[in-house]
Amino acid sequence: MKQPFIIRNRNHVAPVRCPCGDAWRVLTREDPTPVGVHFVSIQGSASVHYHKETTETYVVLEGEGEIELDGERHPIGPGDVILIPPETRHAAHGRLMIINIVHPSFDPADEHQDE
């Protein structure tokens, strides 16, 4: 059976707080899709966190900053794409607007911080 298509605008989704800032979770695990798609506004420094099962792909749309990956910081800006495999401790720093493509779709139980 063919799955239905989805057209959803970020402006019709309420933002939620996440370790990175504010996220508009446009496609979620409730949708018939193998990935989640989130717009994320980062303003300052995110909390370092990791996922045991989730791969994230950040696409930087606007702003300048750094991505911290396993304790090492890298400069990022518009047009950059960052692949973050499971178990990678990560945090974004700066003023950025990104799209986060999450595979599999985001599960809040798979968001972890070191004690």
C-alpha positions as CSV (number, residue, x, y, z in Angstrom):
1,M,0.0,0.0,0.0
2,K,1.3,3.4,-0.9
3,Q,2.1,5.7,2.0
4,P,0.6,9.2,2.0
5,F,2.7,12.2,1.2
6,I,3.2,14.9,3.9
7,I,3.4,18.6,3.5
8,R,4.0,20.4,6.8
9,N,5.2,23.9,7.5
10,R,7.5,24.7,10.4
11,N,5.3,27.6,11.3
12,H,2.4,25.2,12.1
13,V,4.4,23.2,14.6
14,A,5.0,24.4,18.2
15,P,8.6,24.6,19.2
16,V,9.9,22.4,22.1
17,R,13.0,22.9,24.2
18,C,15.9,20.5,23.6
19,P,19.6,20.4,24.6
20,C,20.4,22.5,21.5
21,G,17.8,25.2,21.9
22,D,14.3,25.3,20.4
23,A,13.2,22.6,18.0
24,W,10.3,22.5,15.6
25,R,9.8,18.8,15.0
26,V,8.2,18.8,11.6
27,L,8.4,15.1,10.9
28,T,8.3,12.8,14.0
29,R,8.0,9.1,14.8
30,E,4.2,9.5,14.7
31,D,4.5,10.1,10.9
32,P,4.9,7.2,8.4
33,T,8.6,8.1,7.7
34,P,11.9,6.4,8.5
35,V,13.5,9.8,9.5
36,G,12.6,12.8,11.6
37,V,13.1,16.3,10.4
38,H,13.6,19.2,12.9
39,F,14.4,22.8,12.5
40,V,16.5,23.9,15.4
41,S,17.4,27.4,16.6
42,I,20.6,27.4,18.6
43,Q,21.3,30.5,20.7
44,G,24.5,30.2,22.8
45,S,25.8,26.8,23.9
46,A,24.0,23.6,23.8
47,S,24.3,20.9,26.5
48,V,26.7,18.1,25.5
49,H,24.6,15.0,24.8
50,Y,24.6,11.8,22.8
51,H,22.3,9.1,21.4
52,K,22.9,5.4,21.6
53,E,20.8,4.5,18.5
54,T,20.3,7.7,16.6
55,T,22.3,9.2,13.7
56,E,21.8,12.9,13.3
57,T,22.6,15.0,10.2
58,Y,22.8,18.8,10.8
59,V,22.4,21.1,7.8
60,V,23.4,24.6,8.7
61,L,21.0,27.2,7.2
62,E,22.1,30.4,8.9
63,G,24.6,31.8,11.4
64,E,28.1,31.0,12.5
65,G,29.3,28.8,15.4
66,E,31.0,25.6,16.3
67,I,30.1,22.0,16.5
68,E,31.6,20.1,19.4
69,L,32.2,16.4,18.6
70,D,33.7,14.2,21.2
71,G,35.3,17.2,22.9
72,E,36.8,18.8,19.8
73,R,35.3,22.0,18.3
74,H,35.0,22.7,14.6
75,P,33.8,26.0,13.0
76,I,30.5,25.7,11.1
77,G,28.4,28.0,9.0
78,P,25.8,28.1,6.2
79,G,26.0,25.2,3.8
80,D,27.9,22.9,6.2
81,V,26.5,19.4,6.7
82,I,27.6,17.5,9.9
83,L,27.0,13.7,10.3
84,I,26.8,12.7,13.9
85,P,26.9,8.9,14.4
86,P,25.5,7.2,17.5
87,E,27.6,7.5,20.7
88,T,29.2,10.7,19.6
89,R,29.1,13.3,22.3
90,H,28.0,16.6,20.6
91,A,26.9,20.1,21.2
92,A,26.5,23.2,18.9
93,H,27.7,26.6,20.0
94,G,26.8,30.0,18.5
95,R,23.8,31.5,16.8
96,L,22.6,29.0,14.2
97,M,19.5,27.8,12.4
98,I,19.9,24.2,11.3
99,I,17.8,21.4,9.9
100,N,18.4,18.2,11.9
101,I,17.6,14.9,10.0
102,V,17.2,12.2,12.5
103,H,17.5,8.4,11.7
104,P,15.6,6.6,13.0
105,S,13.0,9.2,14.0
106,F,13.7,10.9,17.3
107,D,13.0,9.0,20.5
108,P,13.3,11.1,23.7
109,A,14.5,8.0,25.5
110,D,17.6,8.0,23.3
111,E,18.9,11.4,24.5
112,H,21.6,11.0,27.1
113,Q,24.1,13.1,29.0
114,D,27.1,12.0,30.9
115,E,26.7,12.3,34.7
